[in-house]
């Protein structure tokens, strides 16, 4: 069976820490699988994820629009429209929007734990526009 979703029909998640929004297209709730997590993210200019890592999870960003930076232990590199970023499992990283940033995110498997290295527990809280709260594991 194929699933077809339009972003306007899916729950929008707004970060408890201002400046980030996400819409999942594939997750346990929508597709009844936990093999992957995929969706789009919007960052306002200057917004950033915490410096963190994901245990047991490969992570990809495909930058659709805007300019950002990816921080890893090796340093900070600029990313822009058309760039694909691969973060291996357990690798420390942070993404920041230099300009407003729009990207596709893919994580697999969706059975992972996120560890915040520089930030707060609020960095993992996402408020659903429909009033529910989704907590990143």
C-alpha positions as CSV (number, residue, x, y, z in Angstrom):
1,X,0.0,0.0,0.0
2,X,1.3,3.5,-0.9
3,X,0.9,6.4,1.5
4,X,0.5,9.9,0.0
5,X,0.6,12.8,2.4
6,X,0.4,16.5,1.8
7,X,2.2,18.7,4.3
8,X,-0.9,20.9,4.9
9,X,-2.8,17.8,6.1
10,X,-0.1,16.7,8.6
11,X,0.5,17.8,12.2
12,X,2.9,20.7,12.4
13,X,5.4,20.6,15.3
14,X,6.8,23.8,16.7
15,X,9.9,23.7,18.9
16,X,9.5,24.8,22.5
17,X,12.8,26.6,21.8
18,X,11.7,29.3,19.2
19,X,12.7,29.3,15.6
20,X,12.2,25.7,14.5
21,X,9.2,23.9,12.9
22,X,8.9,20.4,11.5
23,X,6.4,18.3,9.6
24,X,6.9,14.5,9.6
25,X,5.8,12.6,6.5
26,X,6.9,9.1,7.8
27,X,6.8,8.2,11.5
28,X,5.2,5.6,13.7
29,X,1.9,7.6,14.0
30,X,1.5,8.1,10.2
31,X,2.8,5.0,8.6
32,X,2.9,2.5,11.5
33,X,6.6,1.8,11.1
34,X,9.6,2.7,13.2
35,X,12.3,1.9,10.6
36,X,12.7,5.5,9.7
37,X,11.7,9.0,10.5
38,X,11.4,11.6,7.6
39,X,10.0,15.0,7.2
40,X,10.8,18.7,6.5
41,X,12.2,21.3,8.8
42,X,12.0,25.0,8.8
43,X,14.6,27.1,10.7
44,X,14.3,30.9,11.1
45,X,17.5,32.9,10.6
46,X,19.8,32.2,13.5
47,X,17.8,29.2,14.8
48,X,19.8,26.1,15.7
49,X,19.5,22.6,17.1
50,X,21.3,21.9,20.3
51,X,24.7,20.2,20.0
52,X,23.7,16.6,20.2
53,X,24.1,13.0,19.0
54,X,21.7,10.1,18.2
55,X,22.5,6.7,19.4
56,X,21.7,3.9,16.9
57,X,20.6,6.3,14.2
58,X,22.0,7.4,10.8
59,X,21.0,11.0,10.0
60,X,20.7,12.9,6.7
61,X,19.8,16.5,5.8
62,X,19.1,17.6,2.3
63,X,19.1,21.4,2.1
64,X,16.3,22.6,-0.1
65,X,16.5,26.3,0.4
66,X,18.7,28.7,2.4
67,X,22.2,28.7,4.0
68,X,23.2,27.1,7.2
69,X,26.1,25.6,9.1
70,X,26.8,22.2,10.4
71,X,29.0,21.9,13.5
72,X,30.8,18.7,14.3
73,X,33.9,18.0,16.3
74,X,35.9,18.6,13.1
75,X,34.6,22.2,12.9
76,X,31.9,24.3,11.3
77,X,31.0,24.0,7.6
78,X,28.6,26.0,5.5
79,X,25.7,24.1,3.8
80,X,23.4,25.5,1.2
81,X,20.6,24.6,-1.2
82,X,21.5,21.3,-3.0
83,X,23.8,20.0,-0.3
84,X,23.3,16.6,1.4
85,X,24.7,16.2,4.9
86,X,25.3,12.7,6.3
87,X,25.7,12.3,10.1
88,X,26.8,8.7,11.2
89,X,25.2,7.2,14.3
90,X,26.7,8.6,17.5
91,X,28.4,11.6,15.8
92,X,28.0,14.9,17.5
93,X,26.4,17.7,15.5
94,X,24.4,20.9,15.4
95,X,22.6,22.6,12.5
96,X,22.1,26.4,12.4
97,X,20.2,28.6,10.0
98,X,22.4,31.4,8.7
99,X,19.5,32.5,6.6
100,X,16.0,31.0,6.9
101,X,16.6,27.3,6.2
102,X,14.3,24.7,4.7
103,X,15.5,21.1,4.5
104,X,14.4,17.4,4.3
105,X,15.5,15.3,7.2
106,X,15.8,11.5,7.3
107,X,16.7,9.4,10.3
108,X,16.9,5.6,10.4
109,X,16.1,3.6,12.3
110,X,13.5,5.5,14.3
111,X,14.5,3.6,17.4
112,X,17.1,5.9,18.8
113,X,17.9,8.1,21.8
114,X,19.0,11.7,21.5
115,X,21.6,13.0,23.9
116,X,21.9,16.8,24.3
117,X,25.5,17.9,24.8
118,X,25.0,21.7,24.7
119,X,21.4,22.8,25.3
120,X,18.4,22.0,27.5
121,X,15.8,19.4,27.8
122,X,13.4,21.9,26.2
123,X,15.4,21.5,22.9
124,X,13.6,18.0,22.6
125,X,10.1,19.3,23.2
126,X,7.9,20.0,20.1
127,X,4.4,21.4,20.4
128,X,1.8,20.1,18.0
129,X,-0.3,22.8,16.5
130,X,-3.3,20.6,17.4
131,X,-2.4,21.0,21.1
132,X,-0.6,17.8,21.8
133,X,3.2,17.7,22.7
134,X,5.6,15.4,20.9
135,X,8.8,14.6,22.8
136,X,11.8,13.5,20.8
137,X,13.4,10.4,22.3
